[in-house]
Amino acid sequence: MSVVRDLSVLLRFRGFRRLLAVRLLSQGADGVYQVALAAYVVFSPEKQTSATAIASTMAVLLLPYSLVGPFAGVLLDRWRRRQVFLYGNLLRTLLACGTAVLMLAQVPDRLFYASALCVTAVNRFVLAGLSASLPHVVDGERLVMANSLSPTAGTLAATAGGGLAFLVRLVAAGSDAAVVLLAAALYLGSALVSLSLAPDQLGPDRTAVPPRLGTALAGTLRALVAGVRHLAEPPRREAVWALTAMTLMRFCYGALLVLLLMLCRYALASDPAHGLALLGMALAVSGAGFFAAAVVTPWAAGRLGPGRWIAVCAAAAAVLEPTLGLPFAVGPLLVAAFVLGLITQGAKISTDTIVQSAVEDAFRGRIFSVYDVLFNAAFVGAAGLAALMLPPDGRSAALVVTVAVIYAAVAVTMSRFEHQ
């Protein structure tokens, strides 16, 4: 397989191997930590979970990416990246241990959320630093290959970490604090592995004096505004429509995820442990849908065009989502999880393609920063809407129908644009 062959080539670079180990341990810890948060907030037997609590958790997990993300690069260009990995992961180790203590102490939720917010905020710097460091550990000829495989390996590590968290929770008799301590151990491991890299090995290069911090932050904001103006120009109308469609589809996916969490906690399971197992199954099936999208989308988008494929995905969701969701039964919901994983990822791949081809190279980084903000803000907004609409057991036909209407509107709008 070409992927295995490419990875074997990259692993010949000692610096890449060590940087990849930092990534795998760090993102594996992220997967463990996120499952622990979800289990504690949603599936603790002693807690009466609400959709509002779930929305708060999603905000904690995603808002740092939206608010900090566009400006992380400014600081990473001033700090030695090896030190970001070392001290960032040591800080997350301490914060995760603090989260475990807060779980055991049954403190007010605001203190728990503050601790979790700090952990996820540091994560934005670590992930951005991992990407920025790749040119220092592989040659230019293999940089594209490394940019493709390294984040994919990190995503797989996060997924594996989530699976490990489920296993540890079973062994530890449902102790979410024990799962968080496992995440802390993995963060510590990532920090220690970073010591195998020289302090200056990963940059930034000091060939020029960086501008003052205030100037750099203001410049970043101006660059983002310039990127939005570039996107608003007539030649990039398809990119604007694709980003709008993807934001709305991400909104729909987020609302349905909150609905699924509430159903697994109350309506479809006899106890919290059963509900957590059911959620794990649904997420695994949705992950299979994401993988299927990676296989199907290149063929479908090649035949239809990426814009029309987005319209097809949205139309399929508009029909299948209420058909499978309204019975509020386990079997149809698992099928819906697969379908929504496929259409959401299929639309995202197509959107990425449209943006990459429509936007000039000098603006792509800024546009994808805006894309990232829209993506995560839509997810948080969806959780807020679900919190307002969902009853205590999660059975809300109104939410299911609302989401179907949004999917249908996306399908009609994208179809009309592509036929102009």
C-alpha positions in Angstrom: 0.0 0.0 0.0 1.3 3.5 -0.9 0.4 4.8 2.6 2.6 2.2 4.3 5.4 2.8 1.8 5.2 6.6 2.3 5.3 6.2 6.1 8.3 3.9 6.0 10.1 6.5 4.0 9.3 9.2 6.5 10.3 7.1 9.5 13.9 7.0 8.2 14.2 10.6 9.4 15.1 10.5 13.1 13.6 13.9 13.8 10.3 12.9 12.2 10.1 9.8 14.3 10.6 11.7 17.5 8.1 14.5 16.4 5.6 11.8 15.4 5.9 10.2 18.8 5.2 13.5 20.5 2.1 13.9 18.3 0.8 10.4 18.9 1.1 10.6 22.7 -0.3 14.1 22.8 -3.3 13.4 20.6 -3.8 10.0 22.2 -4.1 11.8 25.5 -6.6 14.3 23.9 -8.8 11.3 22.9 -8.7 9.9 26.5 -9.4 13.3 28.1 -12.3 14.1 25.8 -14.0 10.8 26.5 -13.4 11.3 30.2 -15.1 14.7 30.0 -18.1 13.3 28.1 -18.5 10.4 30.5 -18.3 12.6 33.5 -20.7 15.3 32.2 -23.2 13.0 30.5 -23.0 9.5 32.0 -22.1 9.9 35.7 -24.8 8.0 37.6 -24.9 10.7 40.3 -25.4 13.6 37.8 -28.7 14.4 36.2 -27.3 15.5 32.8 -29.0 18.2 30.8 -28.6 19.3 27.2 -27.3 22.6 28.6 -24.5 20.7 30.4 -23.6 19.0 27.1 -23.6 22.3 25.3 -21.3 23.8 27.9 -18.9 20.9 27.5 -18.8 21.3 23.7 -18.0 25.0 24.2 -15.2 24.1 26.5 -13.7 21.7 24.0 -14.2 23.8 20.9 -14.1 27.5 21.7 -10.4 27.6 22.4 -9.8 26.4 18.8 -12.0 29.2 17.5 -10.7 32.0 19.6 -7.1 31.2 20.0 -6.4 29.3 16.7 -5.9 32.3 14.3 -3.4 33.9 16.7 -1.5 30.8 17.8 1.0 31.2 15.0 2.0 34.6 16.1 3.2 33.2 19.4 4.7 30.1 17.9 6.9 32.3 15.7 8.3 33.8 19.0 8.7 30.7 21.1 11.0 27.7 20.6 8.6 25.0 19.5 10.4 22.1 21.3 9.8 24.1 24.5 6.1 24.6 23.6 5.8 20.8 23.5 7.7 20.3 26.7 6.1 23.0 28.9 2.7 22.8 27.2 2.4 19.1 27.9 3.8 19.4 31.4 1.2 22.1 32.0 -1.5 19.9 30.6 -0.3 17.0 32.9 -0.8 19.3 35.9 -4.1 20.6 34.7 -5.4 17.1 34.0 -4.4 16.0 37.4 -6.3 19.0 38.8 -9.3 18.0 36.7 -9.2 14.5 38.3 -9.1 16.0 41.8 -12.1 18.3 40.9 -14.0 15.2 39.7 -13.4 13.4 43.0 -14.1 16.4 45.1 -17.5 17.0 43.4 -16.8 20.8 43.1 -19.2 23.2 41.4 -19.3 22.7 37.6 -17.8 26.1 36.9 -14.5 25.1 38.4 -14.5 21.8 36.5 -15.2 23.6 33.2 -12.4 26.2 33.9 -9.9 23.4 34.3 -11.0 21.6 31.2 -11.0 24.9 29.2 -7.3 25.5 30.1 -6.3 22.0 29.0 -8.0 22.4 25.6 -6.7 25.9 25.1 -3.1 24.7 25.5 -3.8 22.0 22.9 -4.3 24.6 20.2 -0.6 25.7 20.6 0.7 22.1 20.6 -1.2 21.1 17.5 -0.2 24.2 15.6 3.4 23.8 16.7 3.5 20.2 15.5 2.5 21.3 12.0 4.9 24.2 12.0 7.8 21.9 13.0 7.5 19.4 10.1 9.8 21.4 7.7 12.6 21.1 10.3 12.5 17.2 10.4 11.9 16.2 6.8 13.3 17.5 3.5 11.3 19.6 1.1 10.7 16.8 -1.3 8.8 14.8 1.3 7.1 17.7 3.1 3.7 17.3 1.4 3.8 13.6 2.3 4.5 14.4 5.9 1.7 17.0 6.0 -0.7 14.4 4.8 0.3 11.4 7.0 1.3 13.1 10.3 -2.1 14.7 11.1 -3.9 11.5 9.9 -1.7 9.4 12.3 -2.6 11.9 15.1 -6.4 11.5 14.4 -6.0 7.7 14.6 -4.1 8.1 17.9 -6.9 10.3 19.3 -9.5 7.6 18.2 -7.4 4.9 19.8 -7.1 7.0 23.0 -10.9 7.3 23.1 -11.2 3.5 22.8 -8.5 3.1 25.5 -10.5 5.4 27.8 -13.6 3.3 27.4 -11.6 0.2 28.3 -10.0 1.8 31.4 -13.4 3.1 32.6 -14.7 -0.4 32.5 -11.7 -1.8 34.4 -11.8 1.1 36.9 -15.5 0.5 37.7 -16.6 3.7 36.0 -14.0 6.0 37.5 -13.8 9.1 35.3 -11.0 10.5 37.5 -8.9 7.3 36.7 -9.4 8.0 33.0 -8.3 11.6 33.3 -5.2 10.4 35.2 -4.4 8.2 32.2 -4.6 11.3 30.0 -2.2 13.1 32.4 0.3 10.2 32.1 0.2 10.3 28.3 0.7 14.1 28.3 3.7 13.6 30.6 5.0 10.9 28.2 4.7 13.4 25.3 6.6 16.0 27.3 9.4 13.5 28.1 9.7 12.4 24.5 10.0 16.0 23.3 13.3 16.1 25.3 14.8 13.8 22.7 14.7 16.8 20.3 17.2 19.6 20.6 15.8 22.8 22.0 16.4 24.8 18.8 15.8 21.9 16.4 12.2 22.7 15.5 12.6 26.5 15.1 11.5 29.2 14.7 14.5 30.3 12.7 16.1 33.5 14.1 17.1 35.0 10.8 15.0 38.1 11.5 13.8 39.9 14.6 10.1 39.2 15.1 7.8 42.3 15.4 6.5 43.4 18.7 3.7 41.1 20.0 1.0 43.8 19.8 2.0 44.7 16.3 2.0 41.0 15.3 -1.4 40.3 16.8 -2.9 43.4 15.1 -1.3 42.3 11.8 -2.8 38.9 12.2 -6.3 40.4 12.6 -5.8 42.7 9.5 -4.6 39.6 7.5 -7.8 37.7 8.5 -9.9 40.7 7.4 -8.0 40.8 4.1 -8.6 37.1 3.6 -12.4 37.6 4.1 -12.4 40.4 1.6 -10.5 38.2 -0.9 -13.1 35.5 -0.4 -15.9 38.0 -1.1 -14.6 38.8 -4.6 -16.9 37.4 -7.4 -14.4 34.8 -8.7 -14.7 33.0 -5.4 -18.5 32.8 -5.1 -18.4 29.0 -5.2 -16.0 28.9 -2.2 -18.3 31.2 -0.3 -21.3 29.0 -1.0 -19.4 25.8 -0.1 -18.2 27.3 3.2 -21.7 28.4 4.0 -23.1 25.0 3.2 -20.4 23.2 5.2 -21.0 25.5 8.2 -24.7 24.7 8.2 -24.1 21.0 7.8 -21.6 21.1 10.7 -24.4 22.9 12.6 -26.8 20.0 11.9 -24.2 17.4 12.8 -23.6 19.1 16.2 -27.3 19.4 17.0 -27.8 15.7 16.2 -24.8 14.7 18.3 -26.3 16.4 21.4 -29.6 14.6 20.7 -27.7 11.3 20.4 -26.0 11.9 23.7 -29.3 12.6 25.5 -30.9 9.6 23.9 -28.0 7.3 25.0 -28.1 8.7 28.5 -31.9 8.4 29.1 -34.2 7.1 26.4 -32.3 4.2 24.8 -30.3 2.7 27.7 -31.3 1.1 31.0 -28.3 2.6 32.9 -25.4 5.0 32.3 -22.9 2.3 31.7 -25.1 0.8 29.0 -25.7 4.3 27.5 -22.0 5.0 27.4 -21.4 1.7 25.5 -24.1 2.6 23.1 -22.6 6.0 22.5 -19.2 4.4 21.8 -20.8 2.1 19.3 -22.6 5.0 17.6 -19.3 7.0 17.4 -17.5 4.0 16.0 -20.2 3.6 13.3 -20.0 7.3 12.5 -16.2 7.0 12.2 -16.7 4.2 9.7 -18.9 6.6 7.7 -16.0 9.2 7.8 -13.7 6.5 6.4 -16.3 5.5 3.7 -16.5 9.2 2.7 -12.7 9.2 2.1 -13.2 6.3 -0.3 -16.4 7.4 -2.1 -15.9 11.2 -2.3 -13.0 11.3 -4.8 -15.0 9.2 -7.2 -18.3 11.0 -6.7 -16.9 14.5 -6.7 -14.9 13.6 -9.8 -18.0 12.6 -11.7 -20.4 15.3 -10.4 -18.1 18.1 -9.3 -17.4 18.9 -5.6 -20.3 21.4 -5.5 -22.9 19.0 -6.8 -21.6 16.3 -4.5 -22.2 18.7 -1.5 -25.8 19.1 -2.8 -26.3 15.3 -3.1 -24.9 14.8 0.4 -27.2 17.4 1.9 -30.2 16.0 0.0 -29.5 12.5 1.2 -29.3 13.8 4.8 -32.6 15.7 4.4 -34.4 12.5 3.4 -32.6 9.9 5.5 -32.1 11.8 8.7 -35.8 12.1 9.7 -36.6 8.7 8.3 -34.0 7.0 10.5 -34.1 9.5 13.4 -37.8 9.9 14.2 -38.4 6.3 15.4 -35.8 7.0 18.2 -34.7 3.4 18.1 -31.2 2.0 18.4 -31.0 0.2 15.0 -32.1 3.1 12.8 -30.0 5.6 14.8 -26.9 3.5 14.2 -27.6 3.5 10.5 -28.2 7.3 10.7 -24.8 7.7 12.5 -23.0 6.0 9.6 -24.9 8.0 7.0 -24.3 11.3 8.7 -20.6 10.5 9.1 -20.4 9.8 5.4 -22.3 12.9 4.2 -20.6 15.3 6.6 -17.1 14.2 5.8 -17.9 13.9 2.1 -19.1 17.5 2.1 -16.0 18.6 4.1 -13.6 17.0 1.6 -15.5 18.7 -1.3 -15.4 22.0 0.5 -11.7 21.7 1.1 -11.2 21.0 -2.6 -13.3 24.0 -3.7 -11.5 26.4 -1.3 -8.1 25.2 -2.3 -8.8 25.6 -6.0 -10.7 28.9 -5.8 -8.6 30.8 -3.3 -5.2 32.2 -4.3 -2.3 30.6 -2.6 -1.3 33.7 -0.6 -4.7 33.7 1.1 -5.3 30.0 1.7 -3.9 29.9 5.2 -6.0 32.8 6.3 -9.2 31.4 4.7 -8.7 28.0 6.4 -8.3 29.9 9.7 -11.7 31.5 9.1 -13.0 28.1 8.0 -11.8 26.6 11.3 -13.5 29.3 13.3 -16.8 28.8 11.4 -16.6 25.0 11.8 -16.2 25.1 15.5 -18.5 28.0 16.2 -21.3 26.2 14.3 -20.8 23.1 16.4 -21.1 25.2 19.6 -24.1 27.1 18.3 -25.8 23.8 17.4 -25.3 22.6 20.9 -26.9 25.8 22.2 -29.9 25.3 20.0 -30.3 21.7 21.0 -30.1 22.7 24.7 -33.1 25.0 24.1 -35.2 22.5 22.1 -34.4 19.1 23.7 -36.7 17.6 26.4 -35.0 15.8 29.3 -35.0 12.4 27.5 -33.8 13.7 24.2 -36.8 12.7 22.1 -37.4 15.8 20.1 -39.2 15.4 16.7 -39.0 19.2 16.4 -35.2 19.2 16.4 -35.0 16.3 13.9 -37.4 18.1 11.5 -35.6 21.4 11.9 -32.3 19.8 11.0 -33.9 18.1 8.0 -35.2 21.4 6.8 -31.7 23.0 7.1 -30.2 20.1 5.1 -32.9 20.5 2.4 -32.2 24.2 2.2 -28.5 23.5 1.7 -29.3 21.0 -1.0 -31.6 23.3 -2.9 -29.2 26.3 -2.7 -26.1 24.4 -3.7 -28.0 22.8 -6.6 -29.3 26.1 -7.9 -25.8 27.7 -7.7 -24.2 24.8 -9.5 -26.8 25.0 -12.3 -26.2 28.7 -12.9 
